[in-house]
């Protein structure tokens, strides 16, 4: 295996780890706050309604899960096996 392959694999594992942490944090977030600046440069903050929070969490979960699957697939192309899949 070439050095570039090892670097690519290391980068994929790092990205996978970051995405899995983000997914865990998003699932544990009870509410989202929208922070923005008005046209008059006044900072504003609003709590997002529970229904909208549920939609945000669902959408972000879908995006992150898709990326996690993509990275795992790329790692499998390099011959990497994942423990939970090997046990199944």
Buried (B, 14 or more C-beta within 10 A) or exposed (E): EEEEEEEBBEEBEEBBEEBBEBBEEBEEEEEBEEEEEEEEEEEEEEEBEEEEBEEBBEEBEEBBEEBBEBBBEBBEEEEEEEEEEEEE
